[in-house]
Each structure stands twice: as structure tokens, then as C-alpha cells.
Amino acid sequence: MVRVDRKFFINILFFLVMIIFTGCSTSLYEQSSEKEYTSTREYKDISKDAIFEAAKRVFLISAYGEGKFLLDSYRNNLFVTKSRVSYNLFSSALYEDNWDLNIKEIDNVSKVRLTLKRTTNLNEKESVFLDKKTHNIFWDRVDYLLGYKDEWNSCNKTFVYQKADFIYQKLHFRACQEVGFTDNLKPNQYDIIRNKLISQRIPAKSIPSIADDILKDDIVLTVDDADTDILEKEDDIKNVTVEETAGLDALDKEIEKLDKLVTDNIDETLKKIEKNKE
């Protein structure tokens, strides 16, 4: 009778179980109810611009060393896409995750709504929304960058829930990996968002108000009292004396004489240069 090592058998069994659950782990996050797949947050007196900036930094930092997130930003929405290929023992699949972050400011409160949809093999009919629990690490990291938390949330801490089922606990432990987040890079205090309060935001001016401000600005040209504005000077020939006229004529003659001397010197120099060339 062939004896099978018990430890070897357990390892093989565990390996097969992990392969099976790796292939179907995504389905455990599928939800059909909007209430179950949509997560929301409200930030009092925090501008949507600050939240958008924090969200962008979360995706950039969390993707460090792995596949990048593609960010597409609009006035009230941030759309983020990431594609990856998953392999198991018998097949492979192409997943595309689409994040939709919507923010509206109402009465000095930013109301934020997040959904995460996954498409398999580019087939929209196979699209599913992922459970809100997969959103938690995103919100935790946004809160850190907004200054609400003192610690950057690690993937190793977020999705461990106290459940009796070992497999269920493990799959939630892997949820950070499911959404493509890593711990390869951690932010520091300089990454914290500044100037985030709505109450401190400088209101944008309308075009008419900008025009009024320009018209109200006085451009003062200070002129020395001893000088006279050049526009106020007049050439009054009648007030020019004979002596002044004679002096001007003499000055003109001196200028002509100097000009002729300079010209002659230049001609002489050019002749010498031509002679040396020969």
C-alpha cells in the first residue's frame, strides 16, 4: 500500500482550494443593489477641489510600482480606469476597473459619491459593481491626505474582518490587491492638502467686476518739478536769439567735420585691408 505523506497531502489540498477561490474571489464582491455598491461621504467646509486633489494623489501614490491608473477629471467628476490581467491554472481574464467619483458642494458641504465597476474581457454585459468594502481603503487614504487621519492606511490592515470563516477573512484581506492598491510608497506631511476650506476660498470675480477694478486703478506718472513734459514743449523759432542761431550753426559744422573725419578713417582702413589681402 502506497503511503502518502500527510503534510504533502494538506499542502496540495490547500493549493487547490486557493486556486479555486482565486478564480472566483471577484464574485464575492458583486452586488446588485445600488445601496450596497455605492459609498458616500460628506465633508463639511472642505472644497471639492481639495477632495479631487486628494483622490488623485491616492491613485498616484497607491499605484507606485504597479500598473498606473488613468485619470480623467471634470468639473464635478473624476473618472479613473485601470486594466489588469488575472491568471489561474486553467484560464485568464482581462479586468477593467472604472472608478466614478462625483462631488457636489451644497451649503458649504461637499457631498461625495463613489462607485467602482468592473468589466471582464471588455464585455459590458459582464460588468459588475464591487462591494462598498473594497472602497474603504480609498476613503481612509483620502482622509489622511485631507488631514483627518494621522496614519496612512496600509493594505495589511484594512480588510481583515473578524469572521469565523477563514476563507472569507482571507479574501477580504486581499481586497486591497483586488482594486490595484499597493504599499510601495507612503506619503509624508508635504503631501497633505493645504488651502482646503470652502470658507477660506477667494471667490472668483466676474468679467464686469474685473473691468471695474481695472478702471478704478489710477496710473500715476510722477514728473520732476524742474522738468517739463515733452508734450508740452514747443519749438518757438521767434524766441531763438541770433547768438543761439550762430551757436547752432557752428555745432552743425563741427558735427559735419567729425562725420567726414570718421568716414575718411574708415575708407583708409578698408584700403589697407584690401592691400594686405593682395
C-alpha positions as CSV (number, residue, x, y, z in Angstrom):
1,M,0.0,0.0,0.0
2,V,1.4,3.4,-1.0
3,R,1.7,5.8,1.9
4,V,1.0,9.4,1.2
5,D,2.7,12.0,3.4
6,R,0.0,13.8,5.4
7,K,1.8,17.1,5.2
8,F,2.2,16.8,1.5
9,F,-1.5,16.0,1.0
10,I,-2.6,19.0,3.1
11,N,-0.3,21.3,1.0
12,I,-1.8,20.0,-2.2
13,L,-5.3,20.4,-0.9
14,F,-4.7,23.9,0.3
15,F,-3.1,24.8,-3.1
16,L,-6.2,23.6,-5.0
17,V,-8.6,25.4,-2.7
18,M,-6.7,28.7,-3.2
19,I,-6.7,28.3,-7.0
20,I,-10.5,27.8,-6.9
21,F,-11.1,30.8,-4.7
22,T,-8.7,32.9,-6.6
23,G,-10.7,32.4,-9.8
24,C,-14.0,33.2,-8.1
25,S,-12.9,35.8,-5.5
26,T,-14.1,38.7,-7.5
27,S,-17.7,37.4,-7.5
28,L,-17.8,37.7,-3.7
29,Y,-17.7,41.5,-4.2
30,E,-20.5,41.6,-6.7
31,Q,-23.6,43.5,-5.6
32,S,-26.9,44.1,-7.4
33,S,-28.3,46.8,-5.2
34,E,-27.2,50.5,-5.6
35,K,-27.3,50.9,-1.9
36,E,-24.8,48.1,-1.5
37,Y,-22.3,49.1,-4.2
38,T,-22.4,53.0,-3.7
39,S,-20.4,54.5,-0.9
40,T,-20.8,58.2,0.1
41,R,-19.1,60.7,2.3
42,E,-19.8,64.3,3.4
43,Y,-17.1,66.8,4.2
44,K,-18.2,70.0,5.9
45,D,-16.4,73.1,4.8
46,I,-14.0,71.1,2.6
47,S,-13.9,72.2,-1.0
48,K,-14.5,69.7,-3.8
49,D,-11.2,70.9,-5.4
50,A,-9.3,69.7,-2.3
51,I,-11.1,66.3,-2.3
52,F,-10.4,65.8,-6.0
53,E,-6.8,66.6,-5.4
54,A,-6.6,64.2,-2.5
55,A,-8.3,61.5,-4.6
56,K,-5.8,62.0,-7.5
57,R,-2.9,61.7,-5.1
58,V,-4.3,58.5,-3.6
59,F,-4.4,56.9,-7.0
60,L,-0.9,58.1,-8.0
61,I,0.7,57.0,-4.7
62,S,-1.2,53.7,-4.4
63,A,-0.2,52.7,-7.9
64,Y,3.5,53.2,-7.4
65,G,5.5,50.3,-8.7
66,E,2.4,48.7,-10.3
67,G,0.2,49.4,-13.3
68,K,-0.9,53.0,-13.5
69,F,-4.4,54.4,-13.0
70,L,-5.7,56.6,-15.9
71,L,-7.3,59.8,-14.6
72,D,-9.9,61.8,-16.4
73,S,-11.0,64.9,-14.5
74,Y,-14.1,67.0,-15.0
75,R,-15.9,69.8,-13.0
76,N,-17.9,67.5,-10.8
77,N,-16.4,64.1,-11.6
78,L,-13.2,62.2,-11.6
79,F,-13.2,59.0,-13.8
80,V,-10.4,56.6,-13.1
81,T,-9.6,53.4,-15.1
82,K,-7.2,50.6,-14.6
83,S,-6.8,47.4,-16.6
84,R,-5.1,44.2,-15.5
85,V,-4.9,40.5,-16.5
86,S,-5.6,37.8,-14.0
87,Y,-4.3,34.2,-14.4
88,N,-5.2,31.0,-12.8
89,L,-4.3,27.4,-13.6
90,F,-6.8,26.9,-16.4
91,S,-7.7,30.3,-17.8
92,S,-7.0,34.1,-17.8
93,A,-9.2,37.1,-17.8
94,L,-8.9,40.8,-18.6
95,Y,-10.4,43.1,-16.0
96,E,-11.1,46.8,-16.4
97,D,-12.0,48.7,-13.2
98,N,-13.8,52.0,-13.6
99,W,-14.0,54.4,-10.6
100,D,-16.6,57.2,-10.7
101,L,-16.1,59.9,-8.1
102,N,-18.8,62.5,-8.0
103,I,-18.7,65.6,-5.8
104,K,-21.2,68.4,-5.3
105,E,-20.9,71.4,-3.0
106,I,-24.2,72.1,-1.3
107,D,-24.5,74.7,1.6
108,N,-20.7,74.6,2.3
109,V,-20.8,70.7,2.4
110,S,-19.1,68.6,-0.2
111,K,-21.2,65.5,-0.8
112,V,-19.1,62.7,-2.4
113,R,-20.4,59.6,-4.1
114,L,-18.2,56.7,-5.3
115,T,-18.9,53.6,-7.4
116,L,-16.5,51.0,-8.7
117,K,-17.5,49.0,-11.7
118,R,-15.5,46.1,-13.2
119,T,-15.8,44.8,-16.8
120,T,-14.5,41.4,-17.7
121,N,-12.9,40.7,-21.1
122,L,-14.3,44.0,-22.4
123,N,-17.8,42.6,-22.3
124,E,-20.2,45.2,-20.8
125,K,-22.8,42.5,-20.2
126,E,-20.3,41.0,-17.7
127,S,-19.9,44.3,-15.8
128,V,-20.4,44.2,-12.0
129,F,-20.2,46.8,-9.3
130,L,-17.8,46.0,-6.5
131,D,-18.8,45.9,-2.8
132,K,-18.5,49.1,-0.7
133,K,-16.0,47.3,1.4
134,T,-13.5,47.5,-1.4
135,H,-13.9,51.3,-1.2
136,N,-12.7,51.6,2.4
137,I,-9.0,51.8,1.8
138,F,-9.6,54.6,-0.8
139,W,-11.7,56.7,1.7
140,D,-9.1,56.1,4.5
141,R,-6.3,57.3,2.3
142,V,-8.3,60.4,1.2
143,D,-9.0,61.2,4.8
144,Y,-5.3,61.0,5.6
145,L,-4.4,63.5,2.8
146,L,-7.2,65.8,4.0
147,G,-5.7,65.8,7.4
148,Y,-8.4,63.8,9.2
149,K,-6.2,60.8,10.0
150,D,-2.7,60.6,11.5
151,E,-1.7,57.4,9.7
152,W,-1.6,56.3,6.1
153,N,-3.7,53.2,6.0
154,S,-1.8,50.0,5.0
155,C,-3.2,47.3,2.8
156,N,-2.3,44.8,5.5
157,K,-4.7,46.4,8.0
158,T,-7.7,47.5,6.1
159,F,-9.6,44.4,5.0
160,V,-9.1,42.0,7.9
161,Y,-12.6,41.4,9.4
162,Q,-13.3,39.3,12.4
163,K,-15.2,36.5,10.7
164,A,-15.4,32.8,11.6
165,D,-14.9,31.7,8.0
166,F,-11.2,31.6,7.3
167,I,-11.6,31.9,3.5
168,Y,-14.0,34.9,3.8
169,Q,-11.4,36.6,6.0
170,K,-8.6,35.9,3.6
171,L,-10.5,37.1,0.6
172,H,-11.2,40.4,2.3
173,F,-7.6,40.6,3.3
174,R,-6.8,40.5,-0.5
175,A,-9.3,43.2,-1.4
176,C,-6.6,45.9,-1.5
177,Q,-4.9,43.9,-4.2
178,E,-8.2,43.4,-5.9
179,V,-8.5,47.2,-6.5
180,G,-4.9,47.6,-7.5
181,F,-3.5,49.4,-4.5
182,T,0.0,48.9,-3.1
183,D,2.1,49.9,-0.1
184,N,5.2,50.5,-2.2
185,L,5.1,54.3,-1.5
186,K,3.9,56.2,1.5
187,P,3.2,59.9,1.6
188,N,4.7,62.4,4.1
189,Q,3.5,65.6,5.7
190,Y,4.2,67.6,2.5
191,D,1.5,65.6,0.6
192,I,-1.2,66.8,3.0
193,I,-3.7,69.0,1.1
194,R,-3.5,72.7,2.0
195,N,-6.0,75.6,1.5
196,K,-8.9,73.1,1.6
197,L,-11.6,75.1,3.4
198,I,-14.6,76.5,1.5
199,S,-14.8,79.4,3.9
200,Q,-11.3,80.5,3.1
201,R,-11.7,80.2,-0.7
202,I,-11.3,83.5,-2.5
203,P,-14.5,83.9,-4.6
204,A,-13.9,84.1,-8.4
205,K,-14.6,87.5,-9.9
206,S,-16.9,88.1,-12.9
207,I,-15.7,89.8,-16.0
208,P,-17.6,93.0,-15.4
209,S,-16.2,93.3,-11.8
210,I,-12.6,92.7,-13.2
211,A,-13.2,95.5,-15.7
212,D,-14.4,97.8,-13.0
213,D,-11.3,97.1,-10.9
214,I,-9.1,98.0,-13.8
215,L,-10.8,101.3,-14.4
216,K,-10.5,102.1,-10.7
217,D,-6.8,101.7,-10.7
218,D,-5.0,105.0,-11.1
219,I,-1.8,105.0,-13.1
220,V,0.2,108.0,-11.7
221,L,3.0,109.3,-13.7
222,T,5.2,111.5,-11.4
223,V,7.2,114.1,-13.1
224,D,10.0,116.2,-11.6
225,D,9.0,119.8,-10.9
226,A,12.1,121.0,-12.6
227,D,11.3,119.2,-15.9
228,T,8.6,119.9,-18.4
229,D,6.6,117.2,-20.1
230,I,7.9,116.6,-23.5
231,L,4.5,117.0,-25.0
232,E,4.2,120.5,-23.6
233,K,7.4,121.7,-25.2
234,E,7.1,123.9,-28.2
235,D,9.7,124.9,-30.8
236,D,9.2,128.7,-30.8
237,I,11.6,129.9,-33.5
238,K,10.7,133.5,-32.9
239,N,12.2,133.3,-29.4
240,V,15.6,132.0,-30.6
241,T,18.3,134.7,-30.5
242,V,20.9,135.4,-33.1
243,E,23.6,134.2,-30.8
244,E,21.8,130.9,-30.3
245,T,21.3,130.6,-34.0
246,A,25.0,131.1,-34.6
247,G,25.9,128.6,-32.0
248,L,23.7,126.0,-33.5
249,D,25.2,126.6,-37.0
250,A,28.7,126.2,-35.5
251,L,27.6,123.0,-33.8
252,D,26.3,121.6,-37.1
253,K,29.6,122.4,-38.8
254,E,31.6,120.6,-36.1
255,I,29.3,117.6,-36.4
256,E,29.8,117.5,-40.2
257,K,33.6,117.8,-39.8
258,L,33.7,114.9,-37.3
259,D,31.5,112.8,-39.6
260,K,33.8,113.4,-42.6
261,L,36.9,112.5,-40.5
262,V,35.3,109.3,-39.3
263,T,34.3,108.4,-42.9
264,D,37.9,109.1,-44.2
265,N,39.4,106.9,-41.5
266,I,37.1,104.0,-42.3
267,D,37.9,104.3,-46.0
268,E,41.6,104.4,-45.3
269,T,41.3,101.3,-43.1
270,L,39.4,99.4,-45.8
271,K,42.1,100.2,-48.4
272,K,44.8,98.9,-46.1
273,I,42.9,95.7,-45.6
274,E,42.5,95.2,-49.3
275,K,46.2,95.9,-49.9
276,N,47.2,93.3,-47.3
277,K,45.0,90.7,-49.0
278,E,46.9,91.2,-52.2
